[in-house]
C-alpha cells in the first residue's frame, strides 16, 4: 500500500497570512474608496427587451445608443442572437422605450418591442439592503452550525475563511469595475456554500485525526489532514472550474459576471479552506483537549 505523502502546508502559513492581508487590504480600500459598480437591480433604471428578424450586433447597437445620448447603456444578447436586452440606469421613464426603438429603427430595421421593466431607486435600495442582510444571516447561521457540529475554534476559523472569500471576491469586482447585480449576489452566496463545504470536509478530517493521533503536534495533525483531503479538494475545484468556464464562454453575456464571481470564489475558497481556516485554528491554539468534551462518553477508549 502506497504511503500518503504529507505536505508541510502550515510551514508557509506566515506567507499565506501576508498574502491574505494584502488581498483583504486592497479589497477593503477599493470597496471603501470607489465601491461597487451597482447594476440596474440595485441602482434603479429601465430594462427593455427587443427582438430582431436577423442576428443583431450588440456592439453596433451600443454605439448607436451612445451616439444618441444614452449614457452607459448595457446591451447584451438575451437567449438568442435575435433577442437583445437593453439596460439603462437612472430614473425610470416610460418614454425611454419609444426613444430607443426610434434610434434602433433609424436604418429601417424591423424591431419588436417585447418587454419594458422599470426598477425604482427605492426598490433597488431595498434589494441592496435585503441582499446584504441575507449574506450576514448566512455567515451567522454558519458560525452557529460549525460551533455545534464541531467546536468554537473551528467555527471562528470557518466564518473568518468565508468572510475572507466574500470580501476578496467583492474587492476584485470593485477593482475591475465589473457590474454587481442580483446574479452576482447569488454567485457570492453560492461561494459561501462552496467554501463552507470545503472547510467542513477539512475540519472533519482535522477533528478525526486529533482523536486518532495522540503524540503528534497540532501542526503535524493539520498537515496530515490537509494532505489526506488535498486530492479531493483539487478534483472538486477543477471539475467545478470546467463547468464555470463553459458557462463563461458559452452561456452568453448575461451571465458573464455570474460565472466570473463563481470562478473567483472557487479559487479563493479552495485557498482559504487549506490556509485561512486551519491557520486561524492554530492561532487559537486548537488541540486534542478541545475535542474531548465533545466525545466524552461516546469514544471513551480514545481518551488518554
Secondary structure by P-SEA (a helix, b strand, c coil): cccbbbbccccaaaaaaaaaaaaaaaaaaaaaacccccccccbbbbbbbbbbcccccaaaaaaaaaaacccbbbbbbcccccbbbbbbbcccccaaaaaaaaaaaccbbbbbbcbbbbbcaaaaaaaaaaaaaaaaaaaaaaaaaaaaaccaaaaaaaaaaaaaaaaaaaaaaaaacccccaaaaaaaaaaaaaaaaaaaaaaaaaaaaaaccccccaaaaaaaaaaaaaaaaaaaaaaaaaaaaaaaacccccaaaaaaaaaaaaaaaaaaaccaaaaaaaaacccccccccccccccccccc
